[in-house]
Amino acid sequence: MKRKKKKYIIFSLIILLFSATLFLISCTKKQPTEVHESEKKPLSYKEIPIEYESFRKVIGWMSDEEILLHTGEINNDSLSIFNIFTGEIKPVYEADAIILTAVISEDQRQVLIQVVGEDGGELRIVDLNGAVVQKLPLVTKGFVNVNWNPANQNQIFISYYQSDSEIVVGNWNVETNEVVPVPSASLNPTWYSANLYLYVDNKDDFSLESGELYMGDTRTNESLRLKNQVSNFFVHEDTFITYTPSDFSDDELLLNYQYPFMVDQSFMEIPKVTMNDRLVFPYLSQAARNTPVYGVFAKKAVKLELETGDFEFGQLDFDEKTIKPILELPDNAPIAMSENGKYSLYGWRFESIIDIEAQKIYSLISMPN
């Protein structure tokens, strides 16, 4: 019995030593490929290397790493492309005038700008090499709203106030350089397809509480009423969200979600924001088709003429009928998602970047002391 027990102990020791050897070999093989969480380097955002006084605003995204800058001196504004990770700046165009507005084309190869100088105002389309592709003289020196057709980039809505109450809406054909009047009761008609567009008629209701949704067709110059009780809307690709004051609570705004267009999917309510008894609609943005919709939302109903309110950046969840909060924000300001859905521009001049995964805000411009 003693001899059998001794053999069993020796055999067990051999098995134990063999297992330990295999474990050590396995650890040795894995060691070179293991990266500890603490050793991963976070992305480093670069500040725009210009004086604060020369910074006008960030226009928008040119790629997942590049943004279009609007900078300027006295009566001499310019455009350039800035890489948020490398800090590289590439000049695009010098206007020799004041740039009032700028809009990037859907393919991100051209920029439309409104300039005002001593010789009057005009619209210019420039490419990324700084060449002027087209010009259109303007009869107004006031601010012009621009909506570039994402499906046909030769069609652009331009609209402005001709007097205190009269609005002018036209469709600029870039190829022919002609402007055709467009039926619209709104200063902000929005393209939906190559020929169809959407707008809301608020019936001169200053509060924007009431309104009717219309679809227009540039081929026939006719409009069709689609829906009552729509105060405003958000549209991107096939995502369509309407805003309507809630019938159940004076402190809530009803969001109706359609995907695809005109196919109701869900609805939810968010805290209502007003300014001097006028609705303030949430700033929404979406990276690409069938991706999350992000926005800037009030934590509770607020009247901005009385208090600044508390706001947060979050994701709309229509399945759960709630907002998924991501981080608190200092102000109720616009956002613009990057195409990869990882970052968002934020601020009245898009002077900051929200990193969604890190849940942090990074400033793009050094503020004066």
Summary of the structure (lengths in Angstrom):
residues: 369
radius of gyration: 27.6
end to end distance: 88.3
largest distance: 112.5
contacts: 1065
relative contact order: 0.08
helix: 10%
strand: 48%
